[in-house]
Amino acid sequence: MLNTTPTNKDFDQDCCGAIAATREHLRQHGANLCQLLEALDETFGSDAFFSLHEVLSGPFPDHDHVRDTLCDILQILAEQPSSALDRLARDLNFYAAKAVCWNSERLRSLISQFPHSD
């Protein structure tokens, strides 16, 4: 009979893959996410972003911390009122609603790659 129970090795490989994907995403799109959080005037979001960047720059980032921080940033984006996004669109000629949507989808995709430790 084939054993389909995930092993610690599988869990570790999944974590490494999720962290690598997060690093790559932030390498390519992190500046835009940071600018969005700053434009939204979200101090907690900017702090979370910089914390995530710092943790990911180490050789062995804590996967729970990375996942939790991605979730925090996603929550911040989800809580933005449409009036704030409309203000940014008007004042900065910036498609804030589309930027929030795009970044939220990418964050959800990254979060889904992390295995559950339950």
Secondary structure, DSSP 8 states (H G I E B T S, - for coil): -------HHHHHHHHHHHHHHHHHHHHHHHHHHHHHHHHTT-HHHHHHHHHHHHHHTSSS--HHHHHHHHHHHHHHHHT--HHHHHHHHHHH---HHHHHHHHHHHHHHHHHTS----
